[in-house]
Amino acid sequence: MKQPAHEKEGFPVDHTDGAPTGREPFPELLTAAPYVDWLVRVLLEAADEERSALRAARLPSAVTLPVTVVRHQCPHCRRTWAKKPAATAHVARCWSNPEVRSCKTCEHYEPGEPAGGCGGWDCNCPETPEDCAVGAATPMITDCPLWRLADGTE
């Protein structure tokens, strides 16, 4: 990099814009650097304390609000819905509702069993399907003509 002419001749340079000043740099500028560092640190700490105080002053208003949520639950299988029409429509066809006369509330119902003792939870193993003891329904149905209320059902 090429030096400016005034630096080659030995003239001191002003440290703000690089123009020659014709005088020696101030010796007090050399001792001001630690003071500037200290001042910056003190001002940053004060700003942090002020932010913390403002945050603490806002905390009482940051209390959570309780929310009441209404859910509609099927009295037979315990599923819930946010909308009452959906819950009402489900109750009319719920497999666990004895009024529907579905396979799951019938004394002839034979529940399926998972194969391999895995419990049948998301493992994609073959399981024994649900069945009807009298053969009235291979896929589960409602309003079965051979339906009889199971002993353990409501």
NURO-491798 format. One record per atom (N, C-alpha, C, O): residue number from 1; atom name; z, x, y. Coordinates in Angstrom, 3 decimals. Example, Ala and Ser with C-alpha at 12.3 -4.5 7.8 and 13.67 -1.06 7.14 Angstrom:
REM residues 2
R  num  atome        c3        c1        c2
R    1      N     7.800    13.190    -5.690
R    1     CA     7.800    12.300    -4.500
R    1      C     7.800    13.200    -3.300
R    1      O     8.465    14.236    -3.319
R    2      N     7.080    12.850    -2.250
R    2     CA     7.140    13.670    -1.060
R    2      C     7.870    12.900     0.030
R    2      O     8.039    13.409     1.138
END
This chain:
REM residues 154
R  num  atome        c3        c1        c2
R    1      N     0.000     0.838    -1.172
R    1     CA     0.000     0.000     0.000
R    1      C     0.000     0.879     1.229
R    1      O     0.730     1.868     1.293
R    2      N    -0.810     0.526     2.197
R    2     CA    -0.956     1.323     3.407
R    2      C     0.180     1.021     4.375
R    2      O     0.493    -0.146     4.613
R    3      N     0.803     2.057     4.938
R    3     CA     1.894     1.882     5.891
R    3      C     1.336     1.621     7.272
R    3      O     0.317     2.201     7.645
R    4      N     2.006     0.728     8.068
R    4     CA     1.578     0.522     9.445
R    4      C     1.756     1.803    10.260
R    4      O     2.566     2.658     9.900
R    5      N     1.013     1.939    11.342
R    5     CA     1.022     3.151    12.159
R    5      C     2.390     3.430    12.745
R    5      O     2.797     4.590    12.807
R    6      N     3.122     2.401    13.181
R    6     CA     4.414     2.638    13.820
R    6      C     5.447     3.169    12.827
R    6      O     6.370     3.869    13.243
R    7      N     5.329     2.860    11.515
R    7     CA     6.254     3.397    10.527
R    7      C     5.926     4.850    10.225
R    7      O     6.827     5.626     9.908
R    8      N     4.673     5.234    10.313
R    8     CA     4.287     6.618    10.073
R    8      C     4.835     7.521    11.155
R    8      O     5.176     8.673    10.887
R    9      N     4.927     7.009    12.393
R    9     CA     5.375     7.829    13.506
R    9      C     6.886     7.926    13.576
R    9      O     7.402     8.678    14.403
R   10      N     7.625     7.191    12.736
R   10     CA     9.067     7.299    12.706
R   10      C     9.802     6.318    13.585
R   10      O    11.013     6.456    13.757
R   11      N     9.133     5.337    14.148
R   11     CA     9.816     4.335    14.962
R   11      C    10.548     3.349    14.047
R   11      O    10.030     2.947    13.005
R   12      N    11.743     2.976    14.451
R   12     CA    12.436     1.947    13.657
R   12      C    11.708     0.612    13.757
R   12      O    11.017     0.346    14.741
R   13      N    11.864    -0.215    12.747
R   13     CA    11.170    -1.502    12.653
R   13      C    12.198    -2.620    12.772
R   13      O    13.270    -2.567    12.169
R   14      N    11.845    -3.653    13.576
R   14     CA    12.703    -4.831    13.659
R   14      C    12.659    -5.516    12.292
R   14      O    11.586    -5.702    11.719
R   15      N    13.815    -5.886    11.783
R   15     CA    13.882    -6.417    10.419
R   15      C    13.530    -7.889    10.334
R   15      O    13.492    -8.438     9.232
R   16      N    13.273    -8.545    11.444
R   16     CA    12.901    -9.964    11.379
R   16      C    11.398   -10.150    11.284
R   16      O    10.928   -10.944    10.469
R   17      N    10.623    -9.428    12.109
R   17     CA     9.174    -9.634    12.062
R   17      C     8.383    -8.362    11.777
R   17      O     7.156    -8.423    11.701
R   18      N     9.028    -7.228    11.619
R   18     CA     8.349    -5.988    11.277
R   18      C     7.771    -5.241    12.468
R   18      O     7.135    -4.202    12.286
R   19      N     7.974    -5.742    13.687
R   19     CA     7.436    -5.051    14.867
R   19      C     8.338    -3.868    15.233
R   19      O     9.550    -3.930    15.027
R   20      N     7.759    -2.795    15.773
R   20     CA     8.600    -1.646    16.149
R   20      C     9.515    -2.017    17.314
R   20      O     9.092    -2.699    18.248
R   21      N    10.768    -1.567    17.258
R   21     CA    11.747    -1.896    18.298
R   21      C    11.986    -0.728    19.240
R   21      O    12.372    -0.944    20.389
R   22      N    11.776     0.466    18.805
R   22     CA    12.052     1.625    19.630
R   22      C    13.523     2.014    19.613
R   22      O    13.930     2.906    20.358
R   23      N    14.337     1.357    18.770
R   23     CA    15.746     1.718    18.686
R   23      C    16.180     1.752    17.228
R   23      O    15.466     1.290    16.337
R   24      N    17.344     2.301    17.008
R   24     CA    17.897     2.407    15.655
R   24      C    18.402     1.021    15.206
R   24      O    18.834     0.231    16.045
R   25      N    18.355     0.718    13.901
R   25     CA    18.901    -0.552    13.425
R   25      C    20.414    -0.589    13.665
R   25      O    21.086     0.443    13.664
R   26      N    20.932    -1.810    13.871
R   26     CA    22.362    -1.966    14.146
R   26      C    23.179    -1.615    12.913
R   26      O    22.915    -2.143    11.833
R   27      N    24.165    -0.736    13.052
R   27     CA    24.988    -0.402    11.886
R   27      C    25.847    -1.579    11.426
R   27      O    26.207    -1.649    10.251
R   28      N    26.187    -2.518    12.344
R   28     CA    26.988    -3.664    11.932
R   28      C    26.215    -4.602    11.005
R   28      O    26.826    -5.367    10.258
R   29      N    24.878    -4.556    11.041
R   29     CA    24.096    -5.378    10.114
R   29      C    24.307    -4.932     8.679
R   29      O    24.229    -5.742     7.756
R   30      N    24.570    -3.667     8.489
R   30     CA    24.797    -3.166     7.141
R   30      C    26.116    -3.671     6.583
R   30      O    26.235    -3.844     5.370
R   31      N    27.120    -3.916     7.436
R   31     CA    28.411    -4.416     6.963
R   31      C    28.463    -5.934     6.952
R   31      O    29.436    -6.493     6.446
R   32      N    27.467    -6.627     7.485
R   32     CA    27.465    -8.091     7.531
R   32      C    27.098    -8.706     6.182
R   32      O    27.431    -9.869     5.952
R   33      N    26.436    -7.996     5.288
R   33     CA    25.994    -8.538     4.012
R   33      C    27.155    -9.060     3.161
R   33      O    27.050   -10.164     2.625
R   34      N    28.260    -8.314     3.012
R   34     CA    29.370    -8.867     2.230
R   34      C    29.962   -10.119     2.880
R   34      O    30.375   -11.046     2.183
R   35      N    30.001   -10.145     4.209
R   35     CA    30.522   -11.312     4.915
R   35      C    29.621   -12.526     4.660
R   35      O    30.123   -13.628     4.439
R   36      N    28.335   -12.338     4.686
R   36     CA    27.398   -13.431     4.446
R   36      C    27.576   -13.967     3.028
R   36      O    27.585   -15.180     2.815
R   37      N    27.716   -13.064     2.062
R   37     CA    27.939   -13.496     0.682
R   37      C    29.216   -14.324     0.567
R   37      O    29.236   -15.367    -0.086
R   38      N    30.291   -13.842     1.216
R   38     CA    31.566   -14.565     1.194
R   38      C    31.412   -15.934     1.854
R   38      O    31.900   -16.933     1.327
R   39      N    30.739   -15.985     2.999
R   39     CA    30.564   -17.230     3.737
R   39      C    29.774   -18.247     2.915
R   39      O    30.129   -19.425     2.877
R   40      N    28.727   -17.803     2.271
R   40     CA    27.920   -18.701     1.435
R   40      C    28.772   -19.241     0.294
R   40      O    28.714   -20.433    -0.006
R   41      N    29.562   -18.385    -0.346
R   41     CA    30.402   -18.802    -1.457
R   41      C    31.441   -19.830    -0.995
R   41      O    31.664   -20.835    -1.671
R   42      N    32.075   -19.580     0.155
R   42     CA    33.082   -20.502     0.683
R   42      C    32.445   -21.848     1.032
R   42      O    33.023   -22.896     0.743
R   43      N    31.280   -21.829     1.639
R   43     CA    30.617   -23.083     1.999
R   43      C    30.187   -23.881     0.762
R   43      O    30.283   -25.109     0.749
R   44      N    29.719   -23.187    -0.264
R   44     CA    29.352   -23.886    -1.500
R   44      C    30.564   -24.498    -2.178
R   44      O    30.487   -25.615    -2.691
R   45      N    31.688   -23.778    -2.189
R   45     CA    32.911   -24.325    -2.783
R   45      C    33.379   -25.547    -2.001
R   45      O    33.815   -26.532    -2.598
R   46      N    33.294   -25.495    -0.671
R   46     CA    33.693   -26.635     0.152
R   46      C    32.796   -27.841    -0.118
R   46      O    33.272   -28.975    -0.168
R   47      N    31.520   -27.596    -0.288
R   47     CA    30.591   -28.690    -0.584
R   47      C    30.904   -29.304    -1.947
R   47      O    30.849   -30.523    -2.105
R   48      N    31.236   -28.456    -2.940
R   48     CA    31.607   -28.968    -4.260
R   48      C    32.867   -29.813    -4.189
R   48      O    32.951   -30.863    -4.826
R   49      N    33.850   -29.359    -3.415
R   49     CA    35.087   -30.123    -3.264
R   49      C    34.815   -31.458    -2.575
R   49      O    35.400   -32.477    -2.943
R   50      N    33.946   -31.457    -1.593
R   50     CA    33.620   -32.696    -0.887
R   50      C    32.908   -33.682    -1.811
R   50      O    33.194   -34.879    -1.787
R   51      N    31.973   -33.169    -2.632
R   51     CA    31.295   -34.033    -3.596
R   51      C    32.282   -34.603    -4.611
R   51      O    32.190   -35.774    -4.980
R   52      N    33.226   -33.776    -5.062
R   52     CA    34.222   -34.253    -6.024
R   52      C    35.098   -35.332    -5.405
R   52      O    35.425   -36.321    -6.060
R   53      N    35.481   -35.144    -4.135
R   53     CA    36.308   -36.139    -3.455
R   53      C    35.547   -37.452    -3.287
R   53      O    36.122   -38.526    -3.466
R   54      N    34.275   -37.377    -2.949
R   54     CA    33.474   -38.594    -2.807
R   54      C    33.317   -39.308    -4.151
R   54      O    33.375   -40.536    -4.219
R   55      N    33.120   -38.539    -5.206
R   55     CA    32.985   -39.113    -6.537
R   55      C    34.289   -39.793    -6.954
R   55      O    34.271   -40.887    -7.517
R   56      N    35.419   -39.140    -6.675
R   56     CA    36.717   -39.717    -7.019
R   56      C    36.973   -40.996    -6.225
R   56      O    37.599   -41.926    -6.734
R   57      N    36.498   -41.050    -4.990
R   57     CA    36.682   -42.245    -4.176
R   57      C    35.858   -43.416    -4.708
R   57      O    36.235   -44.572    -4.517
R   58      N    34.744   -43.129    -5.372
R   58     CA    33.891   -44.188    -5.913
R   58      C    34.356   -44.678    -7.278
R   58      O    33.943   -45.757    -7.703
R   59      N    35.188   -43.934    -7.969
R   59     CA    35.556   -44.279    -9.342
R   59      C    36.167   -45.666    -9.500
R   59      O    35.810   -46.354   -10.457
R   60      N    37.060   -46.123    -8.631
R   60     CA    37.599   -47.466    -8.854
R   60      C    36.526   -48.549    -8.879
R   60      O    36.710   -49.564    -9.550
R   61      N    35.428   -48.370    -8.184
R   61     CA    34.370   -49.373    -8.199
R   61      C    33.448   -49.215    -9.405
R   61      O    32.575   -50.053    -9.630
R   62      N    33.634   -48.152   -10.180
R   62     CA    32.778   -47.909   -11.335
R   62      C    33.392   -48.458   -12.618
R   62      O    33.109   -47.951   -13.704
R   63      N    34.228   -49.485   -12.506
R   63     CA    34.849   -50.093   -13.670
R   63      C    33.803   -50.947   -14.380
R   63      O    33.011   -51.636   -13.737
R   64      N    33.807   -50.898   -15.706
R   64     CA    32.833   -51.679   -16.466
R   64      C    33.145   -53.168   -16.364
R   64      O    34.295   -53.567   -16.177
R   65      N    32.112   -53.967   -16.489
R   65     CA    32.257   -55.417   -16.408
R   65      C    32.154   -56.017   -17.803
R   65      O    31.244   -55.670   -18.555
R   66      N    33.067   -56.907   -18.159
R   66     CA    32.957   -57.545   -19.475
R   66      C    31.796   -58.551   -19.481
R   66      O    31.556   -59.246   -18.494
R   67      N    31.098   -58.611   -20.590
R   67     CA    29.970   -59.517   -20.732
R   67      C    30.223   -60.398   -21.952
R   67      O    30.546   -59.896   -23.028
R   68      N    30.079   -61.683   -21.786
R   68     CA    30.224   -62.609   -22.900
R   68      C    28.830   -62.932   -23.424
R   68      O    27.949   -63.356   -22.676
R   69      N    28.654   -62.723   -24.716
R   69     CA    27.360   -62.968   -25.350
R   69      C    27.522   -64.129   -26.317
R   69      O    28.437   -64.138   -27.140
R   70      N    26.643   -65.093   -26.216
R   70     CA    26.678   -66.245   -27.117
R   70      C    25.670   -66.004   -28.233
R   70      O    24.485   -65.784   -27.980
R   71      N    26.158   -66.047   -29.472
R   71     CA    25.300   -65.932   -30.645
R   71      C    25.492   -67.193   -31.487
R   71      O    26.555   -67.813   -31.459
R   72      N    24.467   -67.561   -32.222
R   72     CA    24.516   -68.750   -33.065
R   72      C    24.423   -68.276   -34.513
R   72      O    23.465   -67.605   -34.897
R   73      N    25.442   -68.636   -35.321
R   73     CA    25.555   -68.105   -36.675
R   73      C    25.330   -69.187   -37.718
R   73      O    25.775   -70.325   -37.572
R   74      N    24.628   -68.800   -38.773
R   74     CA    24.437   -69.697   -39.907
R   74      C    25.780   -69.803   -40.644
R   74      O    26.382   -68.773   -40.945
R   75      N    26.260   -71.001   -40.940
R   75     CA    27.553   -71.127   -41.623
R   75      C    27.491   -70.757   -43.107
R   75      O    28.526   -70.680   -43.769
R   76      N    26.293   -70.530   -43.628
R   76     CA    26.148   -70.260   -45.056
R   76      C    25.919   -68.779   -45.368
R   76      O    26.519   -68.246   -46.302
R   77      N    25.066   -68.116   -44.603
R   77     CA    24.761   -66.711   -44.911
R   77      C    25.269   -65.745   -43.852
R   77      O    25.164   -64.534   -44.047
R   78      N    25.809   -66.220   -42.752
R   78     CA    26.433   -65.433   -41.690
R   78      C    25.444   -64.679   -40.804
R   78      O    25.875   -63.851   -40.001
R   79      N    24.143   -64.929   -40.914
R   79     CA    23.177   -64.327   -39.984
R   79      C    23.363   -64.945   -38.614
R   79      O    23.828   -66.079   -38.499
R   80      N    22.995   -64.192   -37.553
R   80     CA    23.146   -64.705   -36.195
R   80      C    21.841   -64.612   -35.425
R   80      O    20.982   -63.785   -35.729
R   81      N    21.704   -65.483   -34.412
R   81     CA    20.540   -65.521   -33.535
R   81      C    20.994   -65.686   -32.100
R   81      O    22.074   -66.217   -31.839
R   82      N    20.182   -65.239   -31.183
R   82     CA    20.476   -65.401   -29.768
R   82      C    20.112   -66.804   -29.294
R   82      O    20.700   -67.300   -28.333
R   83      N    19.158   -67.445   -29.949
R   83     CA    18.692   -68.759   -29.508
R   83      C    19.055   -69.825   -30.542
R   83      O    18.830   -69.661   -31.741
R   84      N    19.614   -70.907   -30.046
R   84     CA    20.084   -71.977   -30.922
R   84      C    18.966   -72.622   -31.743
R   84      O    19.189   -72.901   -32.921
R   85      N    17.773   -72.877   -31.187
R   85     CA    16.718   -73.480   -32.021
R   85      C    16.339   -72.620   -33.230
R   85      O    16.043   -73.152   -34.300
R   86      N    16.345   -71.314   -33.066
R   86     CA    16.021   -70.442   -34.195
R   86      C    17.100   -70.526   -35.269
R   86      O    16.788   -70.540   -36.460
R   87      N    18.361   -70.581   -34.861
R   87     CA    19.460   -70.693   -35.820
R   87      C    19.420   -72.034   -36.539
R   87      O    19.639   -72.100   -37.748
R   88      N    19.143   -73.098   -35.803
R   88     CA    19.069   -74.432   -36.400
R   88      C    17.922   -74.509   -37.410
R   88      O    18.073   -75.094   -38.482
R   89      N    16.790   -73.926   -37.068
R   89     CA    15.649   -73.914   -37.992
R   89      C    15.988   -73.132   -39.254
R   89      O    15.569   -73.513   -40.348
R   90      N    16.737   -72.047   -39.117
R   90     CA    17.105   -71.245   -40.285
R   90      C    18.045   -72.036   -41.204
R   90      O    17.854   -72.047   -42.420
R   91      N    19.056   -72.693   -40.632
R   91     CA    20.033   -73.430   -41.446
R   91      C    19.315   -74.471   -42.304
R   91      O    19.733   -74.737   -43.431
R   92      N    18.253   -75.054   -41.789
R   92     CA    17.508   -76.074   -42.532
R   92      C    16.759   -75.496   -43.729
R   92      O    16.339   -76.250   -44.607
R   93      N    16.584   -74.188   -43.785
R   93     CA    15.874   -73.573   -44.917
R   93      C    16.643   -72.401   -45.545
R   93      O    16.077   -71.654   -46.343
R   94      N    17.915   -72.234   -45.194
R   94     CA    18.720   -71.098   -45.672
R   94      C    18.905   -71.165   -47.184
R   94      O    19.252   -72.217   -47.721
R   95      N    18.678   -70.059   -47.867
R   95     CA    18.813   -69.997   -49.317
R   95      C    20.248   -70.264   -49.762
R   95      O    20.469   -70.707   -50.889
R   96      N    21.220   -70.004   -48.901
R   96     CA    22.628   -70.189   -49.277
R   96      C    23.162   -71.567   -48.905
R   96      O    24.334   -71.848   -49.155
R   97      N    22.346   -72.430   -48.321
R   97     CA    22.758   -73.774   -47.927
R   97      C    22.581   -74.719   -49.115
R   97      O    21.452   -74.918   -49.563
R   98      N    23.668   -75.312   -49.646
R   98     CA    23.539   -76.208   -50.809
R   98      C    22.709   -77.454   -50.518
R   98      O    22.114   -78.015   -51.438
R   99      N    22.652   -77.901   -49.266
R   99     CA    21.873   -79.089   -48.923
R   99      C    20.371   -78.866   -49.085
R   99      O    19.610   -79.823   -49.222
R  100      N    19.949   -77.610   -49.070
R  100     CA    18.534   -77.274   -49.218
R  100      C    18.130   -77.317   -50.696
R  100      O    16.946   -77.412   -51.020
R  101      N    19.127   -77.248   -51.590
R  101     CA    18.907   -77.243   -53.043
R  101      C    18.010   -76.074   -53.451
R  101      O    17.018   -76.248   -54.158
R  102      N    18.382   -74.885   -52.991
R  102     CA    17.603   -73.680   -53.311
R  102      C    18.155   -73.006   -54.561
R  102      O    19.237   -73.343   -55.043
R  103      N    17.399   -72.060   -55.068
R  103     CA    17.787   -71.355   -56.284
R  103      C    19.130   -70.631   -56.153
R  103      O    19.899   -70.588   -57.114
R  104      N    19.418   -70.072   -54.997
R  104     CA    20.639   -69.273   -54.851
R  104      C    21.910   -70.111   -54.909
R  104      O    22.987   -69.553   -55.118
R  105      N    21.829   -71.413   -54.734
R  105     CA    23.017   -72.272   -54.827
R  105      C    23.046   -73.066   -56.134
R  105      O    23.910   -73.923   -56.316
R  106      N    22.120   -72.790   -57.035
R  106     CA    22.004   -73.520   -58.297
R  106      C    22.774   -72.813   -59.415
R  106      O    22.901   -71.589   -59.414
R  107      N    23.282   -73.595   -60.362
R  107     CA    24.000   -72.985   -61.493
R  107      C    23.047   -72.249   -62.438
R  107      O    23.505   -71.436   -63.242
R  108      N    21.761   -72.501   -62.370
R  108     CA    20.777   -71.827   -63.229
R  108      C    20.294   -70.492   -62.642
R  108      O    19.530   -69.767   -63.280
R  109      N    20.739   -70.182   -61.446
R  109     CA    20.274   -68.961   -60.752
R  109      C    20.825   -67.715   -61.440
R  109      O    22.021   -67.622   -61.714
R  110      N    19.934   -66.759   -61.716
R  110     CA    20.324   -65.462   -62.270
R  110      C    19.936   -64.389   -61.257
R  110      O    18.752   -64.097   -61.088
R  111      N    20.917   -63.805   -60.585
R  111     CA    20.586   -62.808   -59.559
R  111      C    19.960   -61.559   -60.171
R  111      O    20.269   -61.178   -61.300
R  112      N    19.085   -60.941   -59.412
R  112     CA    18.463   -59.706   -59.866
R  112      C    19.447   -58.553   -59.824
R  112      O    20.445   -58.597   -59.105
R  113      N    19.155   -57.515   -60.607
R  113     CA    20.025   -56.342   -60.648
R  113      C    19.188   -55.102   -60.343
R  113      O    18.068   -54.977   -60.837
R  114      N    19.716   -54.193   -59.540
R  114     CA    18.972   -52.964   -59.264
R  114      C    18.937   -52.072   -60.496
R  114      O    19.904   -52.014   -61.256
R  115      N    17.831   -51.384   -60.691
R  115     CA    17.681   -50.475   -61.825
R  115      C    18.256   -49.111   -61.474
R  115      O    18.228   -48.699   -60.314
R  116      N    18.770   -48.421   -62.462
R  116     CA    19.227   -47.043   -62.262
R  116      C    20.576   -46.919   -61.570
R  116      O    21.006   -45.800   -61.289
R  117      N    21.246   -47.997   -61.289
R  117     CA    22.566   -47.926   -60.677
R  117      C    22.566   -47.446   -59.238
R  117      O    23.594   -46.981   -58.746
R  118      N    21.436   -47.550   -58.551
R  118     CA    21.361   -47.042   -57.173
R  118      C    21.860   -48.057   -56.162
R  118      O    22.076   -47.702   -55.003
R  119      N    22.046   -49.272   -56.549
R  119     CA    22.469   -50.295   -55.612
R  119      C    21.304   -51.017   -54.966
R  119      O    21.499   -52.025   -54.288
R  120      N    20.083   -50.511   -55.169
R  120     CA    18.907   -51.177   -54.658
R  120      C    18.700   -51.068   -53.161
R  120      O    17.926   -51.843   -52.600
R  121      N    19.353   -50.152   -52.505
R  121     CA    19.247   -50.030   -51.050
R  121      C    18.180   -49.030   -50.655
R  121      O    18.407   -47.824   -50.744
R  122      N    17.044   -49.493   -50.228
R  122     CA    15.976   -48.673   -49.643
R  122      C    15.573   -47.473   -50.486
R  122      O    15.253   -46.423   -49.930
R  123      N    15.577   -47.593   -51.797
R  123     CA    15.175   -46.438   -52.613
R  123      C    13.832   -46.680   -53.290
R  123      O    13.298   -45.770   -53.924
R  124      N    13.273   -47.883   -53.174
R  124     CA    11.984   -48.247   -53.758
R  124      C    11.966   -48.152   -55.283
R  124      O    10.903   -47.979   -55.880
R  125      N    13.121   -48.261   -55.909
R  125     CA    13.124   -48.241   -57.372
R  125      C    12.832   -49.653   -57.886
R  125      O    13.074   -50.626   -57.172
R  126      N    12.315   -49.780   -59.116
R  126     CA    12.061   -51.123   -59.647
R  126      C    13.399   -51.804   -59.946
R  126      O    14.322   -51.184   -60.475
R  127      N    13.483   -53.069   -59.603
R  127     CA    14.702   -53.790   -59.912
R  127      C    14.364   -55.040   -60.720
R  127      O    13.226   -55.508   -60.727
R  128      N    15.369   -55.559   -61.392
R  128     CA    15.180   -56.778   -62.159
R  128      C    15.091   -57.929   -61.169
R  128      O    16.007   -58.111   -60.367
R  129      N    14.013   -58.714   -61.199
R  129     CA    13.865   -59.780   -60.200
R  129      C    14.837   -60.932   -60.447
R  129      O    15.370   -61.102   -61.543
R  130      N    15.044   -61.704   -59.404
R  130     CA    15.854   -62.908   -59.523
R  130      C    15.101   -63.890   -60.418
R  130      O    13.871   -63.902   -60.459
R  131      N    15.865   -64.710   -61.128
R  131     CA    15.209   -65.584   -62.095
R  131      C    15.967   -66.904   -62.195
R  131      O    17.095   -67.038   -61.721
R  132      N    15.316   -67.858   -62.820
R  132     CA    15.906   -69.169   -63.078
R  132      C    16.139   -69.276   -64.584
R  132      O    15.226   -69.029   -65.371
R  133      N    17.363   -69.645   -64.990
R  133     CA    17.706   -69.696   -66.415
R  133      C    16.915   -70.758   -67.172
R  133      O    16.669   -70.595   -68.367
R  134      N    16.515   -71.829   -66.515
R  134     CA    15.757   -72.885   -67.194
R  134      C    14.264   -72.753   -66.944
R  134      O    13.485   -73.562   -67.449
R  135      N    13.849   -71.756   -66.181
R  135     CA    12.434   -71.505   -65.935
R  135      C    11.795   -72.465   -64.963
R  135      O    10.570   -72.583   -64.925
R  136      N    12.588   -73.146   -64.184
R  136     CA    12.040   -74.129   -63.247
R  136      C    11.301   -73.462   -62.095
R  136      O    10.339   -74.020   -61.567
R  137      N    11.743   -72.278   -61.706
R  137     CA    11.125   -71.621   -60.547
R  137      C    11.051   -70.126   -60.794
R  137      O    12.071   -69.454   -60.945
R  138      N     9.817   -69.612   -60.831
R  138     CA     9.674   -68.166   -60.943
R  138      C     9.848   -67.523   -59.578
R  138      O    10.720   -66.665   -59.439
R  139      N     9.066   -67.887   -58.551
R  139     CA     9.524   -67.473   -57.227
R  139      C    10.581   -68.482   -56.793
R  139      O    10.522   -69.649   -57.179
R  140      N    11.522   -68.049   -56.015
R  140     CA    12.590   -68.954   -55.595
R  140      C    12.006   -70.083   -54.746
R  140      O    11.082   -69.875   -53.960
R  141      N    12.565   -71.277   -54.922
R  141     CA    12.072   -72.459   -54.203
R  141      C    13.252   -73.234   -53.612
R  141      O    14.416   -72.923   -53.868
R  142      N    12.917   -74.242   -52.823
R  142     CA    13.913   -75.198   -52.326
R  142      C    13.548   -76.575   -52.860
R  142      O    12.425   -76.793   -53.315
R  143      N    14.493   -77.497   -52.804
R  143     CA    14.310   -78.872   -53.308
R  143      C    13.856   -78.886   -54.764
R  143      O    12.903   -79.582   -55.113
R  144      N    14.529   -78.126   -55.602
R  144     CA    14.191   -78.037   -57.025
R  144      C    14.658   -79.312   -57.738
R  144      O    15.782   -79.761   -57.511
R  145      N    13.804   -79.911   -58.608
R  145     CA    14.212   -81.134   -59.319
R  145      C    15.300   -80.876   -60.365
R  145      O    16.018   -81.806   -60.733
R  146      N    15.442   -79.642   -60.851
R  146     CA    16.462   -79.323   -61.857
R  146      C    17.706   -78.685   -61.244
R  146      O    18.545   -78.143   -61.963
R  147      N    17.826   -78.746   -59.939
R  147     CA    18.927   -78.067   -59.233
R  147      C    20.256   -78.742   -59.540
R  147      O    20.367   -79.968   -59.532
R  148      N    21.275   -77.904   -59.813
R  148     CA    22.659   -78.368   -59.941
R  148      C    23.551   -77.411   -59.185
R  148      O    23.343   -76.198   -59.235
R  149      N    24.532   -77.932   -58.492
R  149     CA    25.399   -77.115   -57.673
R  149      C    26.189   -76.140   -58.527
R  149      O    26.832   -76.540   -59.497
R  150      N    26.143   -74.882   -58.175
R  150     CA    26.882   -73.853   -58.892
R  150      C    28.372   -74.028   -58.611
R  150      O    28.757   -74.559   -57.569
R  151      N    29.203   -73.578   -59.545
R  151     CA    30.659   -73.776   -59.433
R  151      C    31.240   -73.028   -58.232
R  151      O    32.089   -73.580   -57.533
R  152      N    30.817   -71.809   -57.973
R  152     CA    31.398   -71.005   -56.901
R  152      C    30.813   -71.269   -55.535
R  152      O    31.194   -70.606   -54.570
R  153      N    29.888   -72.229   -55.417
R  153     CA    29.223   -72.498   -54.139
R  153      C    29.932   -73.629   -53.420
R  153      O    30.487   -74.531   -54.049
R  154      N    29.909   -73.574   -52.119
R  154     CA    30.560   -74.617   -51.315
R  154      C    29.940   -75.976   -51.535
R  154      O    30.375   -76.958   -50.933
END
